[in-house]
Amino acid sequence: VGSEMCIRDRFKSFNNRETFLPVDQHGLIALIAPRSILVTNATEDTWADPEGTFKAVKAASPAWQLYGLSGLSQASPQQTNYDTPLAYHIREGVHSVTAQDWKVFIRYADRQFGQR
């Protein structure tokens, strides 16, 4: 617990100083390759920066391609591709987890882990 608090405090030290972070979000997403990940946002969750998040997912694509897998394969944030191990989904609304979100999560998991 002590080390967790230290990590949390260290992360908080970058509040309003994001340009000093020693990593970029796409690098953190890329660490998940070759496993499946669905990154999600809501249109009105501006604090989470949906446009920047989509760009980060796109920038992480080469990590999946190193494994011979498809990276982000969707033309826009609104066209979720449930059949690729790296995907992005955005819904209308504010920061929350809704019934609509759960339907998307389950659909993605079913496609990725064998329930077609």
ZALO-427810 format. One record per atom (N, C-alpha, C): residue in one letter; chain; atom name; x, y, z. Coordinates in pm, 1 decimal, padded with zeros to 6 digits. Layout:
BEGIN
{res A; chain A; atom CA; X X; Y Y; Z Z} .
...
//
This chain:
BEGIN
{res V; chain A; atom N; X 00083.5; Y -00119.2; Z 00000.0} .
{res V; chain A; atom CA; X 00000.0; Y 00000.0; Z 00000.0} .
{res V; chain A; atom C; X 00087.5; Y 00125.0; Z 00000.0} .
{res G; chain A; atom N; X 00196.7; Y 00121.7; Z 00072.4} .
{res G; chain A; atom CA; X 00285.3; Y 00237.6; Z 00077.3} .
{res G; chain A; atom C; X 00340.4; Y 00273.8; Z -00058.7} .
{res S; chain A; atom N; X 00384.4; Y 00173.8; Z -00135.0} .
{res S; chain A; atom CA; X 00439.2; Y 00202.5; Z -00267.5} .
{res S; chain A; atom C; X 00330.3; Y 00249.5; Z -00363.3} .
{res E; chain A; atom N; X 00206.5; Y 00196.1; Z -00348.4} .
{res E; chain A; atom CA; X 00096.3; Y 00242.4; Z -00432.8} .
{res E; chain A; atom C; X 00070.0; Y 00390.8; Z -00409.8} .
{res M; chain A; atom N; X 00071.6; Y 00431.0; Z -00285.8} .
{res M; chain A; atom CA; X 00047.6; Y 00571.4; Z -00254.6} .
{res M; chain A; atom C; X 00158.5; Y 00656.2; Z -00314.9} .
{res C; chain A; atom N; X 00279.5; Y 00609.4; Z -00311.1} .
{res C; chain A; atom CA; X 00391.8; Y 00682.8; Z -00367.7} .
{res C; chain A; atom C; X 00373.6; Y 00700.1; Z -00518.5} .
{res I; chain A; atom N; X 00333.0; Y 00594.6; Z -00587.5} .
{res I; chain A; atom CA; X 00310.6; Y 00601.4; Z -00732.1} .
{res I; chain A; atom C; X 00198.5; Y 00699.2; Z -00762.5} .
{res R; chain A; atom N; X 00090.0; Y 00690.7; Z -00686.8} .
{res R; chain A; atom CA; X -00023.2; Y 00780.5; Z -00707.1} .
{res R; chain A; atom C; X 00019.4; Y 00925.7; Z -00686.6} .
{res D; chain A; atom N; X 00095.9; Y 00951.3; Z -00581.6} .
{res D; chain A; atom CA; X 00142.6; Y 01087.3; Z -00554.8} .
{res D; chain A; atom C; X 00235.3; Y 01134.4; Z -00666.8} .
{res R; chain A; atom N; X 00318.1; Y 01046.4; Z -00716.4} .
{res R; chain A; atom CA; X 00409.7; Y 01081.8; Z -00826.1} .
{res R; chain A; atom C; X 00329.9; Y 01119.5; Z -00950.7} .
{res F; chain A; atom N; X 00225.8; Y 01039.8; Z -00980.5} .
{res F; chain A; atom CA; X 00142.7; Y 01070.3; Z -01097.1} .
{res F; chain A; atom C; X 00074.4; Y 01205.4; Z -01080.1} .
{res K; chain A; atom N; X 00022.2; Y 01230.8; Z -00961.7} .
{res K; chain A; atom CA; X -00045.5; Y 01358.1; Z -00935.8} .
{res K; chain A; atom C; X 00049.3; Y 01477.4; Z -00946.9} .
{res S; chain A; atom N; X 00177.0; Y 01454.9; Z -00930.2} .
{res S; chain A; atom CA; X 00272.4; Y 01565.6; Z -00939.8} .
{res S; chain A; atom C; X 00277.0; Y 01624.0; Z -01081.2} .
{res F; chain A; atom N; X 00217.4; Y 01552.8; Z -01178.7} .
{res F; chain A; atom CA; X 00212.4; Y 01602.3; Z -01315.8} .
{res F; chain A; atom C; X 00081.8; Y 01675.0; Z -01347.9} .
{res N; chain A; atom N; X -00008.8; Y 01687.8; Z -01250.2} .
{res N; chain A; atom CA; X -00132.0; Y 01764.1; Z -01273.0} .
{res N; chain A; atom C; X -00096.3; Y 01904.5; Z -01320.5} .
{res N; chain A; atom N; X -00158.9; Y 01946.1; Z -01430.3} .
{res N; chain A; atom CA; X -00133.5; Y 02076.4; Z -01492.7} .
{res N; chain A; atom C; X 00010.3; Y 02092.5; Z -01540.9} .
{res R; chain A; atom N; X 00083.1; Y 01982.7; Z -01551.3} .
{res R; chain A; atom CA; X 00221.0; Y 01982.5; Z -01600.8} .
{res R; chain A; atom C; X 00242.0; Y 01863.6; Z -01694.2} .
{res E; chain A; atom N; X 00140.3; Y 01833.1; Z -01775.0} .
{res E; chain A; atom CA; X 00141.1; Y 01712.4; Z -01857.5} .
{res E; chain A; atom C; X 00259.0; Y 01706.4; Z -01953.3} .
{res T; chain A; atom N; X 00306.9; Y 01820.5; Z -01997.2} .
{res T; chain A; atom CA; X 00417.7; Y 01820.6; Z -02093.1} .
{res T; chain A; atom C; X 00546.5; Y 01765.3; Z -02031.8} .
{res F; chain A; atom N; X 00550.6; Y 01752.5; Z -01900.9} .
{res F; chain A; atom CA; X 00668.5; Y 01699.1; Z -01834.0} .
{res F; chain A; atom C; X 00661.2; Y 01548.0; Z -01808.6} .
{res L; chain A; atom N; X 00548.6; Y 01486.1; Z -01845.0} .
{res L; chain A; atom CA; X 00537.4; Y 01341.0; Z -01827.5} .
{res L; chain A; atom C; X 00647.9; Y 01270.8; Z -01906.3} .
{res P; chain A; atom N; X 00710.5; Y 01168.9; Z -01849.2} .
{res P; chain A; atom CA; X 00820.2; Y 01101.3; Z -01919.1} .
{res P; chain A; atom C; X 00774.1; Y 01000.1; Z -02024.5} .
{res V; chain A; atom N; X 00642.9; Y 00983.9; Z -02042.4} .
{res V; chain A; atom CA; X 00589.8; Y 00891.6; Z -02142.8} .
{res V; chain A; atom C; X 00472.1; Y 00958.0; Z -02213.0} .
{res D; chain A; atom N; X 00440.7; Y 00906.7; Z -02331.3} .
{res D; chain A; atom CA; X 00320.8; Y 00949.5; Z -02402.9} .
{res D; chain A; atom C; X 00218.3; Y 00838.1; Z -02394.5} .
{res Q; chain A; atom N; X 00091.2; Y 00872.1; Z -02405.2} .
{res Q; chain A; atom CA; X -00015.5; Y 00774.0; Z -02391.8} .
{res Q; chain A; atom C; X -00005.6; Y 00662.0; Z -02494.4} .
{res H; chain A; atom N; X 00036.0; Y 00692.6; Z -02616.6} .
{res H; chain A; atom CA; X 00045.0; Y 00586.3; Z -02716.9} .
{res H; chain A; atom C; X 00147.6; Y 00480.9; Z -02676.6} .
{res G; chain A; atom N; X 00252.5; Y 00521.6; Z -02605.4} .
{res G; chain A; atom CA; X 00351.7; Y 00425.7; Z -02557.1} .
{res G; chain A; atom C; X 00294.0; Y 00331.3; Z -02452.7} .
{res L; chain A; atom N; X 00209.1; Y 00384.9; Z -02366.2} .
{res L; chain A; atom CA; X 00145.0; Y 00300.8; Z -02265.8} .
{res L; chain A; atom C; X 00047.6; Y 00202.7; Z -02330.5} .
{res I; chain A; atom N; X -00028.4; Y 00250.5; Z -02430.0} .
{res I; chain A; atom CA; X -00121.3; Y 00161.5; Z -02500.7} .
{res I; chain A; atom C; X -00043.2; Y 00052.3; Z -02573.3} .
{res A; chain A; atom N; X 00068.6; Y 00088.3; Z -02635.0} .
{res A; chain A; atom CA; X 00149.1; Y -00007.9; Z -02711.5} .
{res A; chain A; atom C; X 00202.5; Y -00120.9; Z -02623.7} .
{res L; chain A; atom N; X 00221.7; Y -00095.7; Z -02495.5} .
{res L; chain A; atom CA; X 00271.3; Y -00201.0; Z -02405.6} .
{res L; chain A; atom C; X 00174.5; Y -00318.7; Z -02394.5} .
{res I; chain A; atom N; X 00051.0; Y -00299.1; Z -02432.9} .
{res I; chain A; atom CA; X -00050.7; Y -00404.2; Z -02423.4} .
{res I; chain A; atom C; X -00039.2; Y -00504.1; Z -02537.8} .
{res A; chain A; atom N; X 00020.9; Y -00461.9; Z -02650.0} .
{res A; chain A; atom CA; X 00034.2; Y -00550.1; Z -02767.2} .
{res A; chain A; atom C; X 00104.4; Y -00679.5; Z -02728.3} .
{res P; chain A; atom N; X 00063.1; Y -00791.6; Z -02781.9} .
{res P; chain A; atom CA; X -00033.3; Y -00813.5; Z -02888.2} .
{res P; chain A; atom C; X -00175.0; Y -00843.8; Z -02837.2} .
{res R; chain A; atom N; X -00198.1; Y -00822.3; Z -02709.6} .
{res R; chain A; atom CA; X -00330.7; Y -00851.1; Z -02654.4} .
{res R; chain A; atom C; X -00435.6; Y -00752.0; Z -02704.4} .
{res S; chain A; atom N; X -00559.9; Y -00785.9; Z -02686.5} .
{res S; chain A; atom CA; X -00670.8; Y -00702.5; Z -02732.0} .
{res S; chain A; atom C; X -00699.5; Y -00589.3; Z -02634.3} .
{res I; chain A; atom N; X -00733.4; Y -00474.0; Z -02690.5} .
{res I; chain A; atom CA; X -00776.3; Y -00360.6; Z -02608.4} .
{res I; chain A; atom C; X -00875.8; Y -00276.2; Z -02686.7} .
{res L; chain A; atom N; X -00978.8; Y -00237.8; Z -02618.3} .
{res L; chain A; atom CA; X -01078.6; Y -00144.5; Z -02670.0} .
{res L; chain A; atom C; X -01069.7; Y -00019.1; Z -02584.2} .
{res V; chain A; atom N; X -01031.3; Y 00091.3; Z -02643.3} .
{res V; chain A; atom CA; X -01020.9; Y 00218.7; Z -02572.7} .
{res V; chain A; atom C; X -01149.3; Y 00296.3; Z -02601.7} .
{res T; chain A; atom N; X -01210.1; Y 00351.8; Z -02498.4} .
{res T; chain A; atom CA; X -01339.3; Y 00418.6; Z -02515.5} .
{res T; chain A; atom C; X -01338.0; Y 00559.6; Z -02458.6} .
{res N; chain A; atom N; X -01425.9; Y 00641.7; Z -02511.5} .
{res N; chain A; atom CA; X -01447.6; Y 00778.4; Z -02464.7} .
{res N; chain A; atom C; X -01593.2; Y 00815.3; Z -02483.2} .
{res A; chain A; atom N; X -01628.4; Y 00931.8; Z -02429.4} .
{res A; chain A; atom CA; X -01759.2; Y 00992.8; Z -02453.8} .
{res A; chain A; atom C; X -01734.2; Y 01131.2; Z -02512.8} .
{res T; chain A; atom N; X -01821.7; Y 01173.5; Z -02601.3} .
{res T; chain A; atom CA; X -01801.0; Y 01298.5; Z -02675.3} .
{res T; chain A; atom C; X -01788.8; Y 01421.1; Z -02585.9} .
{res E; chain A; atom N; X -01860.2; Y 01421.5; Z -02473.8} .
{res E; chain A; atom CA; X -01858.6; Y 01538.8; Z -02386.3} .
{res E; chain A; atom C; X -01759.0; Y 01526.4; Z -02271.7} .
{res D; chain A; atom N; X -01677.8; Y 01422.9; Z -02273.2} .
{res D; chain A; atom CA; X -01575.8; Y 01404.7; Z -02170.2} .
{res D; chain A; atom C; X -01447.7; Y 01473.2; Z -02216.9} .
{res T; chain A; atom N; X -01451.4; Y 01605.2; Z -02220.3} .
{res T; chain A; atom CA; X -01338.7; Y 01679.5; Z -02275.9} .
{res T; chain A; atom C; X -01212.1; Y 01665.7; Z -02192.6} .
{res W; chain A; atom N; X -01225.8; Y 01640.8; Z -02063.5} .
{res W; chain A; atom CA; X -01107.8; Y 01622.2; Z -01978.7} .
{res W; chain A; atom C; X -01025.8; Y 01503.0; Z -02027.8} .
{res A; chain A; atom N; X -01093.7; Y 01399.8; Z -02079.5} .
{res A; chain A; atom CA; X -01025.2; Y 01280.5; Z -02129.3} .
{res A; chain A; atom C; X -00970.4; Y 01300.3; Z -02271.2} .
{res D; chain A; atom N; X -01006.9; Y 01408.3; Z -02336.3} .
{res D; chain A; atom CA; X -00957.6; Y 01442.5; Z -02469.7} .
{res D; chain A; atom C; X -00981.6; Y 01330.7; Z -02571.4} .
{res P; chain A; atom N; X -01108.2; Y 01309.4; Z -02609.0} .
{res P; chain A; atom CA; X -01138.5; Y 01202.2; Z -02703.7} .
{res P; chain A; atom C; X -01058.3; Y 01208.2; Z -02834.1} .
{res E; chain A; atom N; X -01037.7; Y 01326.6; Z -02889.5} .
{res E; chain A; atom CA; X -00960.7; Y 01337.1; Z -03013.7} .
{res E; chain A; atom C; X -00816.6; Y 01292.7; Z -02991.7} .
{res G; chain A; atom N; X -00757.2; Y 01337.5; Z -02882.4} .
{res G; chain A; atom CA; X -00620.2; Y 01297.6; Z -02850.0} .
{res G; chain A; atom C; X -00609.5; Y 01149.4; Z -02819.6} .
{res T; chain A; atom N; X -00711.6; Y 01095.3; Z -02755.3} .
{res T; chain A; atom CA; X -00712.6; Y 00952.3; Z -02725.4} .
{res T; chain A; atom C; X -00715.4; Y 00870.6; Z -02853.4} .
{res F; chain A; atom N; X -00799.0; Y 00909.2; Z -02949.2} .
{res F; chain A; atom CA; X -00803.9; Y 00838.5; Z -03077.3} .
{res F; chain A; atom C; X -00668.3; Y 00845.3; Z -03147.2} .
{res K; chain A; atom N; X -00604.8; Y 00961.4; Z -03143.6} .
{res K; chain A; atom CA; X -00471.9; Y 00974.8; Z -03204.7} .
{res K; chain A; atom C; X -00370.0; Y 00885.7; Z -03134.3} .
{res A; chain A; atom N; X -00379.5; Y 00873.7; Z -03003.3} .
{res A; chain A; atom CA; X -00286.7; Y 00788.5; Z -02928.4} .
{res A; chain A; atom C; X -00305.5; Y 00641.3; Z -02965.4} .
{res V; chain A; atom N; X -00430.8; Y 00598.6; Z -02979.1} .
{res V; chain A; atom CA; X -00458.7; Y 00460.6; Z -03019.3} .
{res V; chain A; atom C; X -00400.7; Y 00435.9; Z -03158.9} .
{res K; chain A; atom N; X -00421.0; Y 00529.8; Z -03247.5} .
{res K; chain A; atom CA; X -00367.8; Y 00518.7; Z -03383.8} .
{res K; chain A; atom C; X -00214.7; Y 00510.3; Z -03381.6} .
{res A; chain A; atom N; X -00152.0; Y 00592.7; Z -03299.7} .
{res A; chain A; atom CA; X -00005.9; Y 00594.4; Z -03291.0} .
{res A; chain A; atom C; X 00051.0; Y 00467.0; Z -03229.3} .
{res A; chain A; atom N; X -00030.7; Y 00393.9; Z -03154.1} .
{res A; chain A; atom CA; X 00014.0; Y 00267.6; Z -03093.6} .
{res A; chain A; atom C; X 00007.4; Y 00150.6; Z -03191.6} .
{res S; chain A; atom N; X -00057.9; Y 00168.1; Z -03305.0} .
{res S; chain A; atom CA; X -00078.6; Y 00060.9; Z -03403.2} .
{res S; chain A; atom C; X 00046.8; Y -00017.4; Z -03440.6} .
{res P; chain A; atom N; X 00160.7; Y 00047.7; Z -03461.7} .
{res P; chain A; atom CA; X 00279.2; Y -00028.5; Z -03502.6} .
{res P; chain A; atom C; X 00318.3; Y -00140.3; Z -03406.3} .
{res A; chain A; atom N; X 00284.2; Y -00127.8; Z -03280.1} .
{res A; chain A; atom CA; X 00317.2; Y -00235.0; Z -03185.0} .
{res A; chain A; atom C; X 00243.9; Y -00363.8; Z -03220.3} .
{res W; chain A; atom N; X 00117.6; Y -00355.4; Z -03262.8} .
{res W; chain A; atom CA; X 00042.3; Y -00473.9; Z -03304.0} .
{res W; chain A; atom C; X 00095.0; Y -00525.4; Z -03437.2} .
{res Q; chain A; atom N; X 00133.9; Y -00434.6; Z -03525.1} .
{res Q; chain A; atom CA; X 00184.5; Y -00473.6; Z -03655.4} .
{res Q; chain A; atom C; X 00316.2; Y -00549.7; Z -03643.7} .
{res L; chain A; atom N; X 00394.2; Y -00521.8; Z -03539.5} .
{res L; chain A; atom CA; X 00517.5; Y -00598.2; Z -03515.6} .
{res L; chain A; atom C; X 00487.9; Y -00746.6; Z -03493.3} .
{res Y; chain A; atom N; X 00370.0; Y -00776.8; Z -03443.7} .
{res Y; chain A; atom CA; X 00327.2; Y -00914.6; Z -03420.4} .
{res Y; chain A; atom C; X 00249.1; Y -00970.8; Z -03539.1} .
{res G; chain A; atom N; X 00244.2; Y -00897.9; Z -03648.6} .
{res G; chain A; atom CA; X 00171.3; Y -00942.9; Z -03766.1} .
{res G; chain A; atom C; X 00020.6; Y -00926.8; Z -03753.1} .
{res L; chain A; atom N; X -00021.9; Y -00845.0; Z -03660.7} .
{res L; chain A; atom CA; X -00164.9; Y -00822.1; Z -03637.5} .
{res L; chain A; atom C; X -00204.5; Y -00685.6; Z -03691.7} .
{res S; chain A; atom N; X -00332.4; Y -00667.6; Z -03709.3} .
{res S; chain A; atom CA; X -00383.7; Y -00538.6; Z -03753.4} .
{res S; chain A; atom C; X -00374.3; Y -00439.2; Z -03638.6} .
{res G; chain A; atom N; X -00328.7; Y -00320.7; Z -03669.8} .
{res G; chain A; atom CA; X -00334.6; Y -00212.4; Z -03572.5} .
{res G; chain A; atom C; X -00473.9; Y -00154.7; Z -03575.8} .
{res L; chain A; atom N; X -00486.1; Y -00028.5; Z -03543.8} .
{res L; chain A; atom CA; X -00616.9; Y 00037.0; Z -03548.8} .
{res L; chain A; atom C; X -00664.6; Y 00037.1; Z -03693.1} .
{res S; chain A; atom N; X -00777.7; Y -00022.7; Z -03715.9} .
{res S; chain A; atom CA; X -00829.9; Y -00036.5; Z -03851.4} .
{res S; chain A; atom C; X -00971.2; Y 00021.2; Z -03858.5} .
{res Q; chain A; atom N; X -00978.5; Y 00151.0; Z -03842.9} .
{res Q; chain A; atom CA; X -01106.8; Y 00219.9; Z -03856.6} .
{res Q; chain A; atom C; X -01078.0; Y 00361.3; Z -03903.4} .
{res A; chain A; atom N; X -01157.7; Y 00407.3; Z -03997.5} .
{res A; chain A; atom CA; X -01134.4; Y 00536.7; Z -04060.9} .
{res A; chain A; atom C; X -01160.4; Y 00654.5; Z -03967.7} .
{res S; chain A; atom N; X -01252.7; Y 00636.2; Z -03874.3} .
{res S; chain A; atom CA; X -01285.3; Y 00745.6; Z -03783.1} .
{res S; chain A; atom C; X -01320.3; Y 00688.6; Z -03646.0} .
{res P; chain A; atom N; X -01321.0; Y 00773.3; Z -03545.4} .
{res P; chain A; atom CA; X -01356.9; Y 00726.2; Z -03410.9} .
{res P; chain A; atom C; X -01496.7; Y 00665.8; Z -03403.1} .
{res Q; chain A; atom N; X -01586.8; Y 00709.5; Z -03490.9} .
{res Q; chain A; atom CA; X -01725.2; Y 00662.9; Z -03486.6} .
{res Q; chain A; atom C; X -01745.4; Y 00527.6; Z -03553.3} .
{res Q; chain A; atom N; X -01643.0; Y 00469.9; Z -03612.6} .
{res Q; chain A; atom CA; X -01656.7; Y 00343.1; Z -03685.5} .
{res Q; chain A; atom C; X -01579.5; Y 00232.5; Z -03614.7} .
{res T; chain A; atom N; X -01623.6; Y 00191.7; Z -03498.3} .
{res T; chain A; atom CA; X -01554.8; Y 00090.5; Z -03419.0} .
{res T; chain A; atom C; X -01541.0; Y -00039.2; Z -03497.1} .
{res N; chain A; atom N; X -01419.6; Y -00092.5; Z -03501.9} .
{res N; chain A; atom CA; X -01394.0; Y -00221.2; Z -03565.6} .
{res N; chain A; atom C; X -01377.1; Y -00325.1; Z -03454.0} .
{res Y; chain A; atom N; X -01477.4; Y -00405.8; Z -03435.0} .
{res Y; chain A; atom CA; X -01477.6; Y -00503.9; Z -03326.2} .
{res Y; chain A; atom C; X -01391.0; Y -00625.6; Z -03357.3} .
{res D; chain A; atom N; X -01343.7; Y -00638.7; Z -03480.5} .
{res D; chain A; atom CA; X -01270.7; Y -00757.7; Z -03522.0} .
{res D; chain A; atom C; X -01119.3; Y -00743.8; Z -03512.6} .
{res T; chain A; atom N; X -01068.1; Y -00630.9; Z -03469.4} .
{res T; chain A; atom CA; X -00923.6; Y -00612.3; Z -03457.5} .
{res T; chain A; atom C; X -00883.7; Y -00604.0; Z -03310.8} .
{res P; chain A; atom N; X -00761.2; Y -00646.5; Z -03278.7} .
{res P; chain A; atom CA; X -00719.6; Y -00645.6; Z -03138.0} .
{res P; chain A; atom C; X -00699.3; Y -00505.9; Z -03079.5} .
{res L; chain A; atom N; X -00687.1; Y -00406.3; Z -03164.5} .
{res L; chain A; atom CA; X -00674.2; Y -00268.1; Z -03118.7} .
{res L; chain A; atom C; X -00792.1; Y -00190.0; Z -03175.6} .
{res A; chain A; atom N; X -00877.3; Y -00139.7; Z -03088.2} .
{res A; chain A; atom CA; X -00997.9; Y -00071.8; Z -03134.4} .
{res A; chain A; atom C; X -01030.1; Y 00047.5; Z -03045.1} .
{res Y; chain A; atom N; X -01111.6; Y 00135.8; Z -03100.3} .
{res Y; chain A; atom CA; X -01153.8; Y 00256.2; Z -03029.9} .
{res Y; chain A; atom C; X -01304.5; Y 00272.9; Z -03048.2} .
{res H; chain A; atom N; X -01369.5; Y 00318.3; Z -02942.4} .
{res H; chain A; atom CA; X -01513.5; Y 00344.0; Z -02948.7} .
{res H; chain A; atom C; X -01543.4; Y 00475.2; Z -02877.5} .
{res I; chain A; atom N; X -01633.5; Y 00552.7; Z -02937.1} .
{res I; chain A; atom CA; X -01679.0; Y 00675.5; Z -02872.9} .
{res I; chain A; atom C; X -01831.8; Y 00678.3; Z -02878.0} .
{res R; chain A; atom N; X -01891.5; Y 00726.2; Z -02771.2} .
{res R; chain A; atom CA; X -02037.1; Y 00739.8; Z -02768.0} .
{res R; chain A; atom C; X -02071.0; Y 00882.3; Z -02729.8} .
{res E; chain A; atom N; X -02193.7; Y 00920.5; Z -02761.0} .
{res E; chain A; atom CA; X -02244.2; Y 01051.9; Z -02721.6} .
{res E; chain A; atom C; X -02258.4; Y 01055.4; Z -02569.9} .
{res G; chain A; atom N; X -02235.2; Y 01172.1; Z -02512.2} .
{res G; chain A; atom CA; X -02262.4; Y 01187.3; Z -02369.9} .
{res G; chain A; atom C; X -02142.3; Y 01228.9; Z -02288.3} .
{res V; chain A; atom N; X -02160.9; Y 01217.6; Z -02156.6} .
{res V; chain A; atom CA; X -02061.2; Y 01261.6; Z -02059.6} .
{res V; chain A; atom C; X -01984.8; Y 01142.0; Z -02003.9} .
{res H; chain A; atom N; X -01884.9; Y 01170.8; Z -01923.5} .
{res H; chain A; atom CA; X -01803.5; Y 01068.6; Z -01858.3} .
{res H; chain A; atom C; X -01892.7; Y 00982.3; Z -01768.7} .
{res S; chain A; atom N; X -01898.9; Y 00854.9; Z -01799.9} .
{res S; chain A; atom CA; X -01983.6; Y 00761.8; Z -01725.8} .
{res S; chain A; atom C; X -01963.4; Y 00622.7; Z -01784.4} .
{res V; chain A; atom N; X -02019.4; Y 00523.5; Z -01719.9} .
{res V; chain A; atom CA; X -02028.3; Y 00389.2; Z -01777.6} .
{res V; chain A; atom C; X -02176.9; Y 00357.7; Z -01784.5} .
{res T; chain A; atom N; X -02225.4; Y 00341.6; Z -01906.4} .
{res T; chain A; atom CA; X -02368.5; Y 00326.2; Z -01930.6} .
{res T; chain A; atom C; X -02400.2; Y 00184.7; Z -01978.7} .
{res A; chain A; atom N; X -02527.9; Y 00155.4; Z -01988.1} .
{res A; chain A; atom CA; X -02570.3; Y 00026.5; Z -02045.0} .
{res A; chain A; atom C; X -02521.1; Y 00013.3; Z -02188.8} .
{res Q; chain A; atom N; X -02522.2; Y 00123.1; Z -02261.8} .
{res Q; chain A; atom CA; X -02469.5; Y 00122.3; Z -02398.7} .
{res Q; chain A; atom C; X -02321.5; Y 00082.3; Z -02399.9} .
{res D; chain A; atom N; X -02243.8; Y 00135.2; Z -02305.1} .
{res D; chain A; atom CA; X -02102.2; Y 00099.3; Z -02295.8} .
{res D; chain A; atom C; X -02086.0; Y -00050.7; Z -02274.3} .
{res W; chain A; atom N; X -02164.6; Y -00107.6; Z -02182.9} .
{res W; chain A; atom CA; X -02153.7; Y -00250.1; Z -02154.5} .
{res W; chain A; atom C; X -02185.0; Y -00334.0; Z -02277.5} .
{res K; chain A; atom N; X -02281.1; Y -00291.6; Z -02357.8} .
{res K; chain A; atom CA; X -02311.5; Y -00364.2; Z -02482.0} .
{res K; chain A; atom C; X -02190.8; Y -00362.5; Z -02575.0} .
{res V; chain A; atom N; X -02123.9; Y -00248.6; Z -02583.8} .
{res V; chain A; atom CA; X -02004.2; Y -00236.6; Z -02667.9} .
{res V; chain A; atom C; X -01892.0; Y -00324.5; Z -02612.0} .
{res F; chain A; atom N; X -01868.5; Y -00319.9; Z -02481.0} .
{res F; chain A; atom CA; X -01762.8; Y -00400.9; Z -02419.6} .
{res F; chain A; atom C; X -01787.0; Y -00549.7; Z -02445.7} .
{res I; chain A; atom N; X -01911.0; Y -00593.0; Z -02426.5} .
{res I; chain A; atom CA; X -01944.0; Y -00734.7; Z -02444.2} .
{res I; chain A; atom C; X -01931.4; Y -00775.1; Z -02590.5} .
{res R; chain A; atom N; X -01978.6; Y -00691.5; Z -02680.6} .
{res R; chain A; atom CA; X -01964.4; Y -00722.4; Z -02823.9} .
{res R; chain A; atom C; X -01817.2; Y -00736.5; Z -02861.5} .
{res Y; chain A; atom N; X -01734.2; Y -00645.2; Z -02813.1} .
{res Y; chain A; atom CA; X -01590.9; Y -00651.4; Z -02842.6} .
{res Y; chain A; atom C; X -01528.5; Y -00778.1; Z -02783.2} .
{res A; chain A; atom N; X -01557.5; Y -00805.5; Z -02658.9} .
{res A; chain A; atom CA; X -01501.8; Y -00925.0; Z -02593.8} .
{res A; chain A; atom C; X -01546.9; Y -01052.3; Z -02664.8} .
{res D; chain A; atom N; X -01673.2; Y -01057.9; Z -02702.7} .
{res D; chain A; atom CA; X -01722.7; Y -01175.1; Z -02775.3} .
{res D; chain A; atom C; X -01646.2; Y -01194.8; Z -02905.5} .
{res R; chain A; atom N; X -01622.7; Y -01088.2; Z -02978.4} .
{res R; chain A; atom CA; X -01551.2; Y -01098.4; Z -03107.0} .
{res R; chain A; atom C; X -01405.6; Y -01137.8; Z -03085.0} .
{res Q; chain A; atom N; X -01345.0; Y -01081.9; Z -02983.0} .
{res Q; chain A; atom CA; X -01202.1; Y -01107.2; Z -02959.3} .
{res Q; chain A; atom C; X -01174.0; Y -01243.6; Z -02897.2} .
{res F; chain A; atom N; X -01268.2; Y -01293.9; Z -02819.8} .
{res F; chain A; atom CA; X -01240.3; Y -01414.6; Z -02744.1} .
{res F; chain A; atom C; X -01329.9; Y -01531.3; Z -02782.4} .
{res G; chain A; atom N; X -01384.4; Y -01528.3; Z -02906.2} .
{res G; chain A; atom CA; X -01444.1; Y -01647.2; Z -02962.8} .
{res G; chain A; atom C; X -01593.7; Y -01660.2; Z -02966.7} .
{res Q; chain A; atom N; X -01669.4; Y -01572.9; Z -02907.8} .
{res Q; chain A; atom CA; X -01814.4; Y -01583.1; Z -02910.9} .
{res Q; chain A; atom C; X -01866.9; Y -01497.8; Z -03024.6} .
{res R; chain A; atom N; X -01881.2; Y -01554.3; Z -03142.9} .
{res R; chain A; atom CA; X -01923.9; Y -01476.3; Z -03261.1} .
{res R; chain A; atom C; X -02073.1; Y -01476.4; Z -03274.5} .
//
